[in-house]
Amino acid sequence: MAKGDIETYYEDGQWKNRPAGNQRASSARDTKAEAEAAGRQMATQRGVEHVIKKKDGTIGERNTYPRSRDPRETKG
């Protein structure tokens, strides 16, 4: 992940968001859906990638904002 990209992850019973390179979470939510929405909003505002991890810590999804920055040519 590039510095500044937003990471959504599970830790200590909560779903959290943090920019890559930061030690501490910038927000915490009770559900994954709430954390994803908050992380998406942060990534959109900053124009960076949003990496959503599964509960086990593996990457489940990646989204680039704005879409024109996406280095992959495939849709979806």
mmCIF file of the N, C-alpha and C atoms, coordinates in Angstrom:
data_MODEL
# 
_entry.id   MODEL 
# 
loop_
_atom_site.group_PDB 
_atom_site.id 
_atom_site.type_symbol 
_atom_site.label_atom_id 
_atom_site.label_alt_id 
_atom_site.label_comp_id 
_atom_site.label_asym_id 
_atom_site.label_entity_id 
_atom_site.label_seq_id 
_atom_site.pdbx_PDB_ins_code 
_atom_site.Cartn_x 
_atom_site.Cartn_y 
_atom_site.Cartn_z 
_atom_site.occupancy 
_atom_site.B_iso_or_equiv 
_atom_site.pdbx_formal_charge 
_atom_site.auth_seq_id 
_atom_site.auth_comp_id 
_atom_site.auth_asym_id 
_atom_site.auth_atom_id 
_atom_site.pdbx_PDB_model_num 
ATOM 1   N N  . MET A 1 1  ? 0.838   -1.187  0.000   1.00 0.00 ? 1  MET A N  1 
ATOM 2   C CA . MET A 1 1  ? 0.000   0.000   0.000   1.00 0.00 ? 1  MET A CA 1 
ATOM 3   C C  . MET A 1 1  ? 0.875   1.238   0.000   1.00 0.00 ? 1  MET A C  1 
ATOM 4   N N  . ALA A 1 2  ? 0.453   2.204   -0.758  1.00 0.00 ? 2  ALA A N  1 
ATOM 5   C CA . ALA A 1 2  ? 1.169   3.472   -0.801  1.00 0.00 ? 2  ALA A CA 1 
ATOM 6   C C  . ALA A 1 2  ? 0.808   4.312   0.417   1.00 0.00 ? 2  ALA A C  1 
ATOM 7   N N  . LYS A 1 3  ? 1.725   5.144   0.820   1.00 0.00 ? 3  LYS A N  1 
ATOM 8   C CA . LYS A 1 3  ? 1.481   6.011   1.968   1.00 0.00 ? 3  LYS A CA 1 
ATOM 9   C C  . LYS A 1 3  ? 0.259   6.884   1.699   1.00 0.00 ? 3  LYS A C  1 
ATOM 10  N N  . GLY A 1 4  ? -0.658  6.915   2.651   1.00 0.00 ? 4  GLY A N  1 
ATOM 11  C CA . GLY A 1 4  ? -1.864  7.716   2.514   1.00 0.00 ? 4  GLY A CA 1 
ATOM 12  C C  . GLY A 1 4  ? -3.086  6.919   2.093   1.00 0.00 ? 4  GLY A C  1 
ATOM 13  N N  . ASP A 1 5  ? -2.889  5.712   1.519   1.00 0.00 ? 5  ASP A N  1 
ATOM 14  C CA . ASP A 1 5  ? -4.030  4.877   1.172   1.00 0.00 ? 5  ASP A CA 1 
ATOM 15  C C  . ASP A 1 5  ? -4.788  4.528   2.451   1.00 0.00 ? 5  ASP A C  1 
ATOM 16  N N  . ILE A 1 6  ? -6.098  4.326   2.342   1.00 0.00 ? 6  ILE A N  1 
ATOM 17  C CA . ILE A 1 6  ? -6.924  4.036   3.506   1.00 0.00 ? 6  ILE A CA 1 
ATOM 18  C C  . ILE A 1 6  ? -7.095  2.530   3.656   1.00 0.00 ? 6  ILE A C  1 
ATOM 19  N N  . GLU A 1 7  ? -6.889  2.050   4.865   1.00 0.00 ? 7  GLU A N  1 
ATOM 20  C CA . GLU A 1 7  ? -7.008  0.630   5.179   1.00 0.00 ? 7  GLU A CA 1 
ATOM 21  C C  . GLU A 1 7  ? -8.165  0.439   6.157   1.00 0.00 ? 7  GLU A C  1 
ATOM 22  N N  . THR A 1 8  ? -9.097  -0.462  5.828   1.00 0.00 ? 8  THR A N  1 
ATOM 23  C CA . THR A 1 8  ? -10.178 -0.846  6.733   1.00 0.00 ? 8  THR A CA 1 
ATOM 24  C C  . THR A 1 8  ? -9.832  -2.240  7.253   1.00 0.00 ? 8  THR A C  1 
ATOM 25  N N  . TYR A 1 9  ? -9.783  -2.409  8.573   1.00 0.00 ? 9  TYR A N  1 
ATOM 26  C CA . TYR A 1 9  ? -9.340  -3.672  9.161   1.00 0.00 ? 9  TYR A CA 1 
ATOM 27  C C  . TYR A 1 9  ? -10.045 -3.925  10.490  1.00 0.00 ? 9  TYR A C  1 
ATOM 28  N N  . TYR A 1 10 ? -9.969  -5.169  10.964  1.00 0.00 ? 10 TYR A N  1 
ATOM 29  C CA . TYR A 1 10 ? -10.602 -5.577  12.221  1.00 0.00 ? 10 TYR A CA 1 
ATOM 30  C C  . TYR A 1 10 ? -9.550  -5.718  13.309  1.00 0.00 ? 10 TYR A C  1 
ATOM 31  N N  . GLU A 1 11 ? -9.822  -5.097  14.459  1.00 0.00 ? 11 GLU A N  1 
ATOM 32  C CA . GLU A 1 11 ? -8.879  -5.177  15.584  1.00 0.00 ? 11 GLU A CA 1 
ATOM 33  C C  . GLU A 1 11 ? -9.616  -4.905  16.887  1.00 0.00 ? 11 GLU A C  1 
ATOM 34  N N  . ASP A 1 12 ? -9.338  -5.696  17.888  1.00 0.00 ? 12 ASP A N  1 
ATOM 35  C CA . ASP A 1 12 ? -9.896  -5.506  19.234  1.00 0.00 ? 12 ASP A CA 1 
ATOM 36  C C  . ASP A 1 12 ? -11.422 -5.393  19.253  1.00 0.00 ? 12 ASP A C  1 
ATOM 37  N N  . GLY A 1 13 ? -12.100 -6.203  18.441  1.00 0.00 ? 13 GLY A N  1 
ATOM 38  C CA . GLY A 1 13 ? -13.554 -6.230  18.453  1.00 0.00 ? 13 GLY A CA 1 
ATOM 39  C C  . GLY A 1 13 ? -14.224 -5.104  17.691  1.00 0.00 ? 13 GLY A C  1 
ATOM 40  N N  . GLN A 1 14 ? -13.461 -4.313  16.950  1.00 0.00 ? 14 GLN A N  1 
ATOM 41  C CA . GLN A 1 14 ? -14.019 -3.203  16.184  1.00 0.00 ? 14 GLN A CA 1 
ATOM 42  C C  . GLN A 1 14 ? -13.414 -3.156  14.787  1.00 0.00 ? 14 GLN A C  1 
ATOM 43  N N  . TRP A 1 15 ? -14.163 -2.586  13.852  1.00 0.00 ? 15 TRP A N  1 
ATOM 44  C CA . TRP A 1 15 ? -13.668 -2.333  12.503  1.00 0.00 ? 15 TRP A CA 1 
ATOM 45  C C  . TRP A 1 15 ? -13.104 -0.920  12.488  1.00 0.00 ? 15 TRP A C  1 
ATOM 46  N N  . LYS A 1 16 ? -11.889 -0.766  11.975  1.00 0.00 ? 16 LYS A N  1 
ATOM 47  C CA . LYS A 1 16 ? -11.194 0.509   12.050  1.00 0.00 ? 16 LYS A CA 1 
ATOM 48  C C  . LYS A 1 16 ? -10.683 0.949   10.684  1.00 0.00 ? 16 LYS A C  1 
ATOM 49  N N  . ASN A 1 17 ? -10.424 2.242   10.544  1.00 0.00 ? 17 ASN A N  1 
ATOM 50  C CA . ASN A 1 17 ? -9.832  2.835   9.345   1.00 0.00 ? 17 ASN A CA 1 
ATOM 51  C C  . ASN A 1 17 ? -8.596  3.608   9.741   1.00 0.00 ? 17 ASN A C  1 
ATOM 52  N N  . ARG A 1 18 ? -7.563  3.494   8.892   1.00 0.00 ? 18 ARG A N  1 
ATOM 53  C CA . ARG A 1 18 ? -6.363  4.300   9.114   1.00 0.00 ? 18 ARG A CA 1 
ATOM 54  C C  . ARG A 1 18 ? -5.661  4.514   7.777   1.00 0.00 ? 18 ARG A C  1 
ATOM 55  N N  . PRO A 1 19 ? -5.039  5.677   7.631   1.00 0.00 ? 19 PRO A N  1 
ATOM 56  C CA . PRO A 1 19 ? -4.202  5.896   6.446   1.00 0.00 ? 19 PRO A CA 1 
ATOM 57  C C  . PRO A 1 19 ? -2.933  5.061   6.568   1.00 0.00 ? 19 PRO A C  1 
ATOM 58  N N  . ALA A 1 20 ? -2.477  4.490   5.471   1.00 0.00 ? 20 ALA A N  1 
ATOM 59  C CA . ALA A 1 20 ? -1.241  3.703   5.471   1.00 0.00 ? 20 ALA A CA 1 
ATOM 60  C C  . ALA A 1 20 ? -0.090  4.556   5.985   1.00 0.00 ? 20 ALA A C  1 
ATOM 61  N N  . GLY A 1 21 ? 0.718   3.983   6.826   1.00 0.00 ? 21 GLY A N  1 
ATOM 62  C CA . GLY A 1 21 ? 1.846   4.697   7.409   1.00 0.00 ? 21 GLY A CA 1 
ATOM 63  C C  . GLY A 1 21 ? 1.547   5.214   8.807   1.00 0.00 ? 21 GLY A C  1 
ATOM 64  N N  . ASN A 1 22 ? 0.269   5.284   9.179   1.00 0.00 ? 22 ASN A N  1 
ATOM 65  C CA . ASN A 1 22 ? -0.103  5.726   10.522  1.00 0.00 ? 22 ASN A CA 1 
ATOM 66  C C  . ASN A 1 22 ? -0.136  4.532   11.469  1.00 0.00 ? 22 ASN A C  1 
ATOM 67  N N  . GLN A 1 23 ? 0.186   4.758   12.725  1.00 0.00 ? 23 GLN A N  1 
ATOM 68  C CA . GLN A 1 23 ? 0.169   3.712   13.740  1.00 0.00 ? 23 GLN A CA 1 
ATOM 69  C C  . GLN A 1 23 ? -1.234  3.503   14.307  1.00 0.00 ? 23 GLN A C  1 
ATOM 70  N N  . ARG A 1 24 ? -1.980  4.601   14.446  1.00 0.00 ? 24 ARG A N  1 
ATOM 71  C CA . ARG A 1 24 ? -3.287  4.548   15.098  1.00 0.00 ? 24 ARG A CA 1 
ATOM 72  C C  . ARG A 1 24 ? -4.416  4.723   14.093  1.00 0.00 ? 24 ARG A C  1 
ATOM 73  N N  . ALA A 1 25 ? -5.555  4.133   14.416  1.00 0.00 ? 25 ALA A N  1 
ATOM 74  C CA . ALA A 1 25 ? -6.749  4.268   13.583  1.00 0.00 ? 25 ALA A CA 1 
ATOM 75  C C  . ALA A 1 25 ? -7.299  5.682   13.694  1.00 0.00 ? 25 ALA A C  1 
ATOM 76  N N  . SER A 1 26 ? -7.863  6.172   12.598  1.00 0.00 ? 26 SER A N  1 
ATOM 77  C CA . SER A 1 26 ? -8.471  7.495   12.619  1.00 0.00 ? 26 SER A CA 1 
ATOM 78  C C  . SER A 1 26 ? -9.960  7.407   12.899  1.00 0.00 ? 26 SER A C  1 
ATOM 79  N N  . SER A 1 27 ? -10.549 6.200   12.768  1.00 0.00 ? 27 SER A N  1 
ATOM 80  C CA . SER A 1 27 ? -11.954 6.012   13.136  1.00 0.00 ? 27 SER A CA 1 
ATOM 81  C C  . SER A 1 27 ? -12.191 4.544   13.463  1.00 0.00 ? 27 SER A C  1 
ATOM 82  N N  . ALA A 1 28 ? -13.199 4.291   14.289  1.00 0.00 ? 28 ALA A N  1 
ATOM 83  C CA . ALA A 1 28 ? -13.572 2.930   14.667  1.00 0.00 ? 28 ALA A CA 1 
ATOM 84  C C  . ALA A 1 28 ? -15.091 2.813   14.607  1.00 0.00 ? 28 ALA A C  1 
ATOM 85  N N  . ARG A 1 29 ? -15.581 1.670   14.130  1.00 0.00 ? 29 ARG A N  1 
ATOM 86  C CA . ARG A 1 29 ? -17.013 1.431   13.982  1.00 0.00 ? 29 ARG A CA 1 
ATOM 87  C C  . ARG A 1 29 ? -17.348 0.036   14.517  1.00 0.00 ? 29 ARG A C  1 
ATOM 88  N N  . ASP A 1 30 ? -18.619 -0.164  14.831  1.00 0.00 ? 30 ASP A N  1 
ATOM 89  C CA . ASP A 1 30 ? -19.061 -1.463  15.343  1.00 0.00 ? 30 ASP A CA 1 
ATOM 90  C C  . ASP A 1 30 ? -19.245 -2.500  14.241  1.00 0.00 ? 30 ASP A C  1 
ATOM 91  N N  . THR A 1 31 ? -19.625 -2.057  13.033  1.00 0.00 ? 31 THR A N  1 
ATOM 92  C CA . THR A 1 31 ? -19.852 -3.012  11.945  1.00 0.00 ? 31 THR A CA 1 
ATOM 93  C C  . THR A 1 31 ? -18.903 -2.744  10.783  1.00 0.00 ? 31 THR A C  1 
ATOM 94  N N  . LYS A 1 32 ? -18.671 -3.799  9.997   1.00 0.00 ? 32 LYS A N  1 
ATOM 95  C CA . LYS A 1 32 ? -17.801 -3.681  8.834   1.00 0.00 ? 32 LYS A CA 1 
ATOM 96  C C  . LYS A 1 32 ? -18.402 -2.717  7.813   1.00 0.00 ? 32 LYS A C  1 
ATOM 97  N N  . ALA A 1 33 ? -19.721 -2.775  7.618   1.00 0.00 ? 33 ALA A N  1 
ATOM 98  C CA . ALA A 1 33 ? -20.389 -1.906  6.643   1.00 0.00 ? 33 ALA A CA 1 
ATOM 99  C C  . ALA A 1 33 ? -20.195 -0.430  6.987   1.00 0.00 ? 33 ALA A C  1 
ATOM 100 N N  . GLU A 1 34 ? -20.315 -0.086  8.259   1.00 0.00 ? 34 GLU A N  1 
ATOM 101 C CA . GLU A 1 34 ? -20.110 1.303   8.688   1.00 0.00 ? 34 GLU A CA 1 
ATOM 102 C C  . GLU A 1 34 ? -18.664 1.738   8.457   1.00 0.00 ? 34 GLU A C  1 
ATOM 103 N N  . ALA A 1 35 ? -17.715 0.847   8.780   1.00 0.00 ? 35 ALA A N  1 
ATOM 104 C CA . ALA A 1 35 ? -16.300 1.171   8.596   1.00 0.00 ? 35 ALA A CA 1 
ATOM 105 C C  . ALA A 1 35 ? -15.959 1.309   7.119   1.00 0.00 ? 35 ALA A C  1 
ATOM 106 N N  . GLU A 1 36 ? -16.522 0.438   6.269   1.00 0.00 ? 36 GLU A N  1 
ATOM 107 C CA . GLU A 1 36 ? -16.286 0.531   4.827   1.00 0.00 ? 36 GLU A CA 1 
ATOM 108 C C  . GLU A 1 36 ? -16.787 1.857   4.281   1.00 0.00 ? 36 GLU A C  1 
ATOM 109 N N  . ALA A 1 37 ? -17.973 2.265   4.697   1.00 0.00 ? 37 ALA A N  1 
ATOM 110 C CA . ALA A 1 37 ? -18.543 3.531   4.217   1.00 0.00 ? 37 ALA A CA 1 
ATOM 111 C C  . ALA A 1 37 ? -17.665 4.712   4.634   1.00 0.00 ? 37 ALA A C  1 
ATOM 112 N N  . ALA A 1 38 ? -17.212 4.700   5.889   1.00 0.00 ? 38 ALA A N  1 
ATOM 113 C CA . ALA A 1 38 ? -16.347 5.779   6.369   1.00 0.00 ? 38 ALA A CA 1 
ATOM 114 C C  . ALA A 1 38 ? -15.007 5.771   5.639   1.00 0.00 ? 38 ALA A C  1 
ATOM 115 N N  . GLY A 1 39 ? -14.437 4.577   5.428   1.00 0.00 ? 39 GLY A N  1 
ATOM 116 C CA . GLY A 1 39 ? -13.165 4.450   4.714   1.00 0.00 ? 39 GLY A CA 1 
ATOM 117 C C  . GLY A 1 39 ? -13.287 4.884   3.264   1.00 0.00 ? 39 GLY A C  1 
ATOM 118 N N  . ARG A 1 40 ? -14.407 4.533   2.620   1.00 0.00 ? 40 ARG A N  1 
ATOM 119 C CA . ARG A 1 40 ? -14.650 4.939   1.235   1.00 0.00 ? 40 ARG A CA 1 
ATOM 120 C C  . ARG A 1 40 ? -14.710 6.459   1.123   1.00 0.00 ? 40 ARG A C  1 
ATOM 121 N N  . GLN A 1 41 ? -15.395 7.076   2.073   1.00 0.00 ? 41 GLN A N  1 
ATOM 122 C CA . GLN A 1 41 ? -15.501 8.534   2.065   1.00 0.00 ? 41 GLN A CA 1 
ATOM 123 C C  . GLN A 1 41 ? -14.121 9.180   2.243   1.00 0.00 ? 41 GLN A C  1 
ATOM 124 N N  . MET A 1 42 ? -13.315 8.649   3.148   1.00 0.00 ? 42 MET A N  1 
ATOM 125 C CA . MET A 1 42 ? -11.962 9.182   3.364   1.00 0.00 ? 42 MET A CA 1 
ATOM 126 C C  . MET A 1 42 ? -11.115 9.027   2.101   1.00 0.00 ? 42 MET A C  1 
ATOM 127 N N  . ALA A 1 43 ? -11.178 7.847   1.471   1.00 0.00 ? 43 ALA A N  1 
ATOM 128 C CA . ALA A 1 43 ? -10.392 7.580   0.265   1.00 0.00 ? 43 ALA A CA 1 
ATOM 129 C C  . ALA A 1 43 ? -10.839 8.474   -0.893  1.00 0.00 ? 43 ALA A C  1 
ATOM 130 N N  . THR A 1 44 ? -12.135 8.684   -1.022  1.00 0.00 ? 44 THR A N  1 
ATOM 131 C CA . THR A 1 44 ? -12.663 9.540   -2.087  1.00 0.00 ? 44 THR A CA 1 
ATOM 132 C C  . THR A 1 44 ? -12.197 10.976  -1.903  1.00 0.00 ? 44 THR A C  1 
ATOM 133 N N  . GLN A 1 45 ? -12.267 11.477  -0.686  1.00 0.00 ? 45 GLN A N  1 
ATOM 134 C CA . GLN A 1 45 ? -11.834 12.846  -0.393  1.00 0.00 ? 45 GLN A CA 1 
ATOM 135 C C  . GLN A 1 45 ? -10.349 13.045  -0.664  1.00 0.00 ? 45 GLN A C  1 
ATOM 136 N N  . ARG A 1 46 ? -9.545  12.036  -0.382  1.00 0.00 ? 46 ARG A N  1 
ATOM 137 C CA . ARG A 1 46 ? -8.094  12.146  -0.553  1.00 0.00 ? 46 ARG A CA 1 
ATOM 138 C C  . ARG A 1 46 ? -7.610  11.713  -1.929  1.00 0.00 ? 46 ARG A C  1 
ATOM 139 N N  . GLY A 1 47 ? -8.478  11.022  -2.691  1.00 0.00 ? 47 GLY A N  1 
ATOM 140 C CA . GLY A 1 47 ? -8.094  10.540  -4.013  1.00 0.00 ? 47 GLY A CA 1 
ATOM 141 C C  . GLY A 1 47 ? -7.046  9.438   -3.944  1.00 0.00 ? 47 GLY A C  1 
ATOM 142 N N  . VAL A 1 48 ? -7.273  8.463   -3.053  1.00 0.00 ? 48 VAL A N  1 
ATOM 143 C CA . VAL A 1 48 ? -6.319  7.370   -2.848  1.00 0.00 ? 48 VAL A CA 1 
ATOM 144 C C  . VAL A 1 48 ? -7.026  6.022   -2.951  1.00 0.00 ? 48 VAL A C  1 
ATOM 145 N N  . GLU A 1 49 ? -6.273  4.939   -2.739  1.00 0.00 ? 49 GLU A N  1 
ATOM 146 C CA . GLU A 1 49 ? -6.836  3.598   -2.777  1.00 0.00 ? 49 GLU A CA 1 
ATOM 147 C C  . GLU A 1 49 ? -7.430  3.235   -1.412  1.00 0.00 ? 49 GLU A C  1 
ATOM 148 N N  . HIS A 1 50 ? -8.527  2.475   -1.451  1.00 0.00 ? 50 HIS A N  1 
ATOM 149 C CA . HIS A 1 50 ? -9.170  1.986   -0.232  1.00 0.00 ? 50 HIS A CA 1 
ATOM 150 C C  . HIS A 1 50 ? -8.999  0.478   -0.197  1.00 0.00 ? 50 HIS A C  1 
ATOM 151 N N  . VAL A 1 51 ? -8.273  -0.031  0.797   1.00 0.00 ? 51 VAL A N  1 
ATOM 152 C CA . VAL A 1 51 ? -8.016  -1.461  0.944   1.00 0.00 ? 51 VAL A CA 1 
ATOM 153 C C  . VAL A 1 51 ? -8.879  -1.970  2.095   1.00 0.00 ? 51 VAL A C  1 
ATOM 154 N N  . ILE A 1 52 ? -9.765  -2.920  1.779   1.00 0.00 ? 52 ILE A N  1 
ATOM 155 C CA . ILE A 1 52 ? -10.667 -3.480  2.781   1.00 0.00 ? 52 ILE A CA 1 
ATOM 156 C C  . ILE A 1 52 ? -10.198 -4.898  3.104   1.00 0.00 ? 52 ILE A C  1 
ATOM 157 N N  . LYS A 1 53 ? -9.862  -5.114  4.361   1.00 0.00 ? 53 LYS A N  1 
ATOM 158 C CA . LYS A 1 53 ? -9.365  -6.423  4.782   1.00 0.00 ? 53 LYS A CA 1 
ATOM 159 C C  . LYS A 1 53 ? -10.487 -7.241  5.415   1.00 0.00 ? 53 LYS A C  1 
ATOM 160 N N  . LYS A 1 54 ? -10.337 -8.557  5.331   1.00 0.00 ? 54 LYS A N  1 
ATOM 161 C CA . LYS A 1 54 ? -11.266 -9.474  5.976   1.00 0.00 ? 54 LYS A CA 1 
ATOM 162 C C  . LYS A 1 54 ? -10.923 -9.556  7.458   1.00 0.00 ? 54 LYS A C  1 
ATOM 163 N N  . LYS A 1 55 ? -11.774 -10.202 8.211   1.00 0.00 ? 55 LYS A N  1 
ATOM 164 C CA . LYS A 1 55 ? -11.552 -10.326 9.651   1.00 0.00 ? 55 LYS A CA 1 
ATOM 165 C C  . LYS A 1 55 ? -10.235 -11.021 9.968   1.00 0.00 ? 55 LYS A C  1 
ATOM 166 N N  . ASP A 1 56 ? -9.794  -11.943 9.072   1.00 0.00 ? 56 ASP A N  1 
ATOM 167 C CA . ASP A 1 56 ? -8.542  -12.665 9.303   1.00 0.00 ? 56 ASP A CA 1 
ATOM 168 C C  . ASP A 1 56 ? -7.301  -11.871 8.878   1.00 0.00 ? 56 ASP A C  1 
ATOM 169 N N  . GLY A 1 57 ? -7.497  -10.659 8.339   1.00 0.00 ? 57 GLY A N  1 
ATOM 170 C CA . GLY A 1 57 ? -6.376  -9.794  7.982   1.00 0.00 ? 57 GLY A CA 1 
ATOM 171 C C  . GLY A 1 57 ? -5.956  -9.862  6.521   1.00 0.00 ? 57 GLY A C  1 
ATOM 172 N N  . THR A 1 58 ? -6.529  -10.778 5.746   1.00 0.00 ? 58 THR A N  1 
ATOM 173 C CA . THR A 1 58 ? -6.193  -10.844 4.326   1.00 0.00 ? 58 THR A CA 1 
ATOM 174 C C  . THR A 1 58 ? -6.988  -9.797  3.554   1.00 0.00 ? 58 THR A C  1 
ATOM 175 N N  . ILE A 1 59 ? -6.448  -9.375  2.421   1.00 0.00 ? 59 ILE A N  1 
ATOM 176 C CA . ILE A 1 59 ? -7.112  -8.350  1.616   1.00 0.00 ? 59 ILE A CA 1 
ATOM 177 C C  . ILE A 1 59 ? -8.330  -8.960  0.931   1.00 0.00 ? 59 ILE A C  1 
ATOM 178 N N  . GLY A 1 60 ? -9.470  -8.324  1.120   1.00 0.00 ? 60 GLY A N  1 
ATOM 179 C CA . GLY A 1 60 ? -10.702 -8.797  0.515   1.00 0.00 ? 60 GLY A CA 1 
ATOM 180 C C  . GLY A 1 60 ? -11.102 -7.983  -0.698  1.00 0.00 ? 60 GLY A C  1 
ATOM 181 N N  . GLU A 1 61 ? -10.735 -6.697  -0.701  1.00 0.00 ? 61 GLU A N  1 
ATOM 182 C CA . GLU A 1 61 ? -11.165 -5.802  -1.777  1.00 0.00 ? 61 GLU A CA 1 
ATOM 183 C C  . GLU A 1 61 ? -10.247 -4.584  -1.827  1.00 0.00 ? 61 GLU A C  1 
ATOM 184 N N  . ARG A 1 62 ? -10.063 -4.069  -3.055  1.00 0.00 ? 62 ARG A N  1 
ATOM 185 C CA . ARG A 1 62 ? -9.302  -2.838  -3.259  1.00 0.00 ? 62 ARG A CA 1 
ATOM 186 C C  . ARG A 1 62 ? -10.096 -1.947  -4.205  1.00 0.00 ? 62 ARG A C  1 
ATOM 187 N N  . ASN A 1 63 ? -10.199 -0.679  -3.875  1.00 0.00 ? 63 ASN A N  1 
ATOM 188 C CA . ASN A 1 63 ? -10.882 0.284   -4.733  1.00 0.00 ? 63 ASN A CA 1 
ATOM 189 C C  . ASN A 1 63 ? -10.027 1.533   -4.846  1.00 0.00 ? 63 ASN A C  1 
ATOM 190 N N  . THR A 1 64 ? -9.899  2.047   -6.065  1.00 0.00 ? 64 THR A N  1 
ATOM 191 C CA . THR A 1 64 ? -9.101  3.241   -6.307  1.00 0.00 ? 64 THR A CA 1 
ATOM 192 C C  . THR A 1 64 ? -10.023 4.420   -6.578  1.00 0.00 ? 64 THR A C  1 
ATOM 193 N N  . TYR A 1 65 ? -9.743  5.553   -5.945  1.00 0.00 ? 65 TYR A N  1 
ATOM 194 C CA . TYR A 1 65 ? -10.526 6.776   -6.142  1.00 0.00 ? 65 TYR A CA 1 
ATOM 195 C C  . TYR A 1 65 ? -9.589  7.904   -6.528  1.00 0.00 ? 65 TYR A C  1 
ATOM 196 N N  . PRO A 1 66 ? -9.887  8.711   -7.523  1.00 0.00 ? 66 PRO A N  1 
ATOM 197 C CA . PRO A 1 66 ? -10.958 8.486   -8.495  1.00 0.00 ? 66 PRO A CA 1 
ATOM 198 C C  . PRO A 1 66 ? -10.615 7.304   -9.388  1.00 0.00 ? 66 PRO A C  1 
ATOM 199 N N  . ARG A 1 67 ? -11.612 6.748   -10.013 1.00 0.00 ? 67 ARG A N  1 
ATOM 200 C CA . ARG A 1 67 ? -11.461 5.532   -10.818 1.00 0.00 ? 67 ARG A CA 1 
ATOM 201 C C  . ARG A 1 67 ? -10.410 5.697   -11.923 1.00 0.00 ? 67 ARG A C  1 
ATOM 202 N N  . SER A 1 68 ? -10.238 6.890   -12.430 1.00 0.00 ? 68 SER A N  1 
ATOM 203 C CA . SER A 1 68 ? -9.270  7.141   -13.508 1.00 0.00 ? 68 SER A CA 1 
ATOM 204 C C  . SER A 1 68 ? -7.826  6.879   -13.071 1.00 0.00 ? 68 SER A C  1 
ATOM 205 N N  . ARG A 1 69 ? -7.552  6.825   -11.773 1.00 0.00 ? 69 ARG A N  1 
ATOM 206 C CA . ARG A 1 69 ? -6.207  6.550   -11.257 1.00 0.00 ? 69 ARG A CA 1 
ATOM 207 C C  . ARG A 1 69 ? -5.878  5.068   -11.215 1.00 0.00 ? 69 ARG A C  1 
ATOM 208 N N  . ASP A 1 70 ? -6.873  4.217   -11.415 1.00 0.00 ? 70 ASP A N  1 
ATOM 209 C CA . ASP A 1 70 ? -6.676  2.774   -11.304 1.00 0.00 ? 70 ASP A CA 1 
ATOM 210 C C  . ASP A 1 70 ? -5.681  2.293   -12.359 1.00 0.00 ? 70 ASP A C  1 
ATOM 211 N N  . PRO A 1 71 ? -4.566  1.667   -11.958 1.00 0.00 ? 71 PRO A N  1 
ATOM 212 C CA . PRO A 1 71 ? -3.565  1.216   -12.916 1.00 0.00 ? 71 PRO A CA 1 
ATOM 213 C C  . PRO A 1 71 ? -3.993  -0.014  -13.715 1.00 0.00 ? 71 PRO A C  1 
ATOM 214 N N  . ARG A 1 72 ? -4.997  -0.726  -13.226 1.00 0.00 ? 72 ARG A N  1 
ATOM 215 C CA . ARG A 1 72 ? -5.476  -1.919  -13.933 1.00 0.00 ? 72 ARG A CA 1 
ATOM 216 C C  . ARG A 1 72 ? -6.486  -1.510  -14.993 1.00 0.00 ? 72 ARG A C  1 
ATOM 217 N N  . GLU A 1 73 ? -6.440  -2.177  -16.128 1.00 0.00 ? 73 GLU A N  1 
ATOM 218 C CA . GLU A 1 73 ? -7.328  -1.835  -17.229 1.00 0.00 ? 73 GLU A CA 1 
ATOM 219 C C  . GLU A 1 73 ? -8.622  -2.625  -17.214 1.00 0.00 ? 73 GLU A C  1 
ATOM 220 N N  . THR A 1 74 ? -8.747  -3.598  -16.328 1.00 0.00 ? 74 THR A N  1 
ATOM 221 C CA . THR A 1 74 ? -9.968  -4.396  -16.277 1.00 0.00 ? 74 THR A CA 1 
ATOM 222 C C  . THR A 1 74 ? -11.062 -3.653  -15.530 1.00 0.00 ? 74 THR A C  1 
ATOM 223 N N  . LYS A 1 75 ? -12.299 -3.874  -15.922 1.00 0.00 ? 75 LYS A N  1 
ATOM 224 C CA . LYS A 1 75 ? -13.421 -3.249  -15.230 1.00 0.00 ? 75 LYS A CA 1 
ATOM 225 C C  . LYS A 1 75 ? -13.843 -4.139  -14.085 1.00 0.00 ? 75 LYS A C  1 
ATOM 226 N N  . GLY A 1 76 ? -14.405 -3.496  -13.061 1.00 0.00 ? 76 GLY A N  1 
ATOM 227 C CA . GLY A 1 76 ? -14.948 -4.278  -11.960 1.00 0.00 ? 76 GLY A CA 1 
ATOM 228 C C  . GLY A 1 76 ? -14.177 -4.078  -10.743 1.00 0.00 ? 76 GLY A C  1 
# 
